[in-house]
Amino acid sequence: MKKIAIAATISAGLLVSGCNTGSGDVVIESKAGDITKDEFYTEMKNSIGDQVLQQMMLEKILEKEYDVEDKEVDKQVKEMKDELGEQFEMVLQQQGIQDEEQLKEQLHVSLLYEEAMFGDVEIPDKELKEQYKRMKTEVKASHILVSDEKEAKDIKNKLDDGADFAKLAKEHSSDGSSENGGDLGWFSTGEMVPQFEDAVFNMKKGEISDPVKSEFGYHIILLEDKRDKEEDIGSFEDNKEMIKNDLRNQKVDTEAKLKELLDNAKIEVKDEQFEGLFDTADPEMEEDAQG
């Protein structure tokens, strides 16, 4: 239900923007005292003002720079109704969405964000099918992880000369698997960093890789075995959209794109309380937009 889990800050932003800061109108009356719009606005400004301002600004930028047709929003609403059936209205309430119109507004923003981040990213069917093949497969592998490329190459040379993989892993590997001779057990796609995964899924049983660089260092990988998964993950068509989204996220630095959008908007903050708010992109702001 990720599509309709649009962050509450969108709604909160609309709420704050509707508050008249110059008004003393009473929002709530009680024997304990009244709450005015001024008080309500000030409290919201101090508690979630950063989030709301970022979200409102991002929405304005997206609306100005990108376009989403109503039929695209209607299509997603229909898909949700087909999926949820009689539970549609109940789920909207659980998500804090008042009605279908508010849902459409939030989906519109989410689709604008997708267009901004991924509109120019094309994933060929061949790549989608390769990823689907990985999803149906499990591999058993071991590795030796070191921080230095020269050391990794030296270890690979020793392995090529017949040295024992598990023994070298215990002696040199820098992660917890070293105690077990580098054994990582069985795993499938999405469980290892992309560089490691790309290498291991393209290896043959019994093969030892050249050093593979990742954010953790240099891996030398031994592919011990490969097998089909027992559980049924559904057809390629069932998984195609999810696979496409996953691959797009791997290919795009969304935080950098978001920062570029904000920088290009030439934002000037007039309220000292929020000075510097847009100097860097907030990851939460990104999550709020995509839902």
Summary of the structure (lengths in Angstrom):
residues: 291
radius of gyration: 25.7
end to end distance: 9.7
largest distance: 86.3
contacts: 777
relative contact order: 0.14
helix: 57%
strand: 12%
